[in-house]
Structure formats: C-alpha cells, structure tokens
Amino acid sequence: MESRPTPSATQQHHARHDPFEPDGDYFSRRSREENAAAEHASCPQSRTAHLELASRYALLAAAIREASGKLG
C-alpha cells in the first residue's frame, strides 16, 4: 500500500474554507504556522529561519490591519 504525503497546513486550510482568504488573515495564519514550525525545528539554524519568517508575516499582517483601520 502506497502512503500519501501529509497535506500542508495551507492545503488543509483551503480544504476546510472558502478558497479566498483575506491577506491579513493569511499572513497571521502563516506567522502562527512558522512559529509552530520553529518549535519543532531540528536544528538552531532552522529554528532561526522559521522565527524570521514568522516575524515577517506578523509585520505584514499588522501593516494590513493598520491600513484597513485607516481606510474603513
């Protein structure tokens, strides 16, 4: 019996939700996913890379929330 690869968190999200996800929600979710990946990283370099990505995504999500507040 052939095993199938486990779907990524993004693939699982799209399987459960509408395919359209607001940018701010996407970046917030990706930040959480990268933080989780950092917790399970096998080496310090990988942990650092995941934490850097998480920080970038969090900054993007915050910028979108701020811009949305000014527009609406």
C-alpha positions in Angstrom: 0.0 0.0 0.0 1.4 3.4 -1.0 1.3 6.2 1.5 0.2 9.7 0.6 2.1 12.8 1.7 0.5 14.7 4.5 -1.2 17.8 3.3 0.4 21.1 4.3 -1.4 23.4 6.8 -2.2 25.7 3.9 -3.7 22.8 1.9 -5.7 21.7 4.9 -7.0 25.3 5.4 -8.2 25.5 1.8 -9.9 22.1 2.0 -11.9 23.4 5.0 -12.6 27.0 4.0 -13.5 29.2 1.1 -10.5 29.4 -1.3 -10.4 33.2 -0.8 -8.6 34.2 2.4 -8.1 37.9 3.2 -4.5 38.9 3.1 -4.3 39.9 6.8 -5.8 36.5 7.8 -3.3 34.7 5.5 -0.3 36.5 6.9 -1.5 36.0 10.5 -2.0 32.3 9.9 1.3 31.9 8.2 3.0 33.6 11.2 1.4 31.1 13.5 2.4 28.2 11.3 6.0 29.4 11.1 6.2 29.8 14.9 4.9 26.3 15.3 7.5 25.0 12.8 10.2 26.8 14.8 9.1 24.9 17.9 9.6 21.6 16.1 12.8 22.6 14.3 15.6 20.0 14.4 18.5 22.5 14.5 19.1 26.1 15.6 19.5 27.4 12.0 16.1 26.0 11.0 14.5 27.4 14.2 16.0 30.9 13.4 14.8 30.8 9.8 11.3 29.9 10.9 11.2 32.6 13.5 12.4 35.2 10.9 9.6 34.2 8.6 7.1 34.3 11.4 8.2 37.8 12.2 7.9 39.0 8.6 4.4 37.5 8.3 3.4 39.1 11.6 4.7 42.5 10.4 2.7 42.2 7.1 -0.5 41.2 9.0 -0.1 44.2 11.3 0.5 46.6 8.4 -2.6 45.3 6.7 -4.7 45.7 9.9 -3.4 49.2 10.4 -4.1 50.2 6.8 -7.6 48.6 7.0 -8.3 50.7 10.1 -7.4 53.9 8.3 -9.4 53.1 5.3 -12.6 51.8 6.9 
